[in-house]
Amino acid sequence: MAYDYDRTHESILNSAARHFLEVGFPNASIRQICKAAGVTNGAFSAHFRSKEDLFAQLVEPALQGLQELYERESGQYLNIRSAEDILSAFRLTAPSESRIIRYIYANGDAFRLLLQASGGTEYAQFPGTLTEAESSKTQAFFEQCRPYVRRPENLSGNILAQVSSFVVTTIFDCFLSGCPAEETIREAQLASEFCLAGLRQIWGI
């Protein structure tokens, strides 16, 4: 019985992932999902509360994993006590981005759903939400840096938001265009290096 339940559950999830990507969440049909999965609408109701619940089960595990990874990576940039600490944090950016990008690629189906088929769901603002989180973390980091830069008046929240948006957009554009992970890592690192060079200049590090 457990095997049949698990197999049915997985079949519905696989069918739904394909269907959502094909037509988007608003146009997706539970009937069509069940038909492609070879199950009845009644079977669907035994596994999922709604179409929204189905979409959430497809993306939540990967999203939660990304948030946990991001929190761990962000923790590396704390406890700034000198200008050298700031430069050391900058040097950690590349390997940190690489780990995040590899995670996105390892969970590619879920992130394609989040980026391409989440309209009409609570996840529709995912890229913007991630950019805001990145901007907030970056702002907190640079507030720690303020005593150790020569031009603290240039610690602009608007500039930090633009930097965060640029890097996040670079990663997702490469991912969705089908670039291999290594190419996306390189493009993200170039984007980060470009931004960091400018930040070092205007802050006087």
Secondary structure, 3 states (H helix, E strand, C coil): CHHHHHHHHHHHHHHHHHHHHHHCCCCCCHHHHHHHHCCCHHHHHHHCCCHHHHHHHHHHHHHHHHHHHHHHHHHHHCCCCCHHHHHHHHHHHHHHHHHHHHHHHHCHHHHHHHHHCCCCCCCCCHHHHHHHHHHHHHHHHHHHHHHHCCCHHHCCHHHHHHHHHHHHHHHHHHHHCCCCHHHHHHHHHHHHHHHHHHHHHHHCC
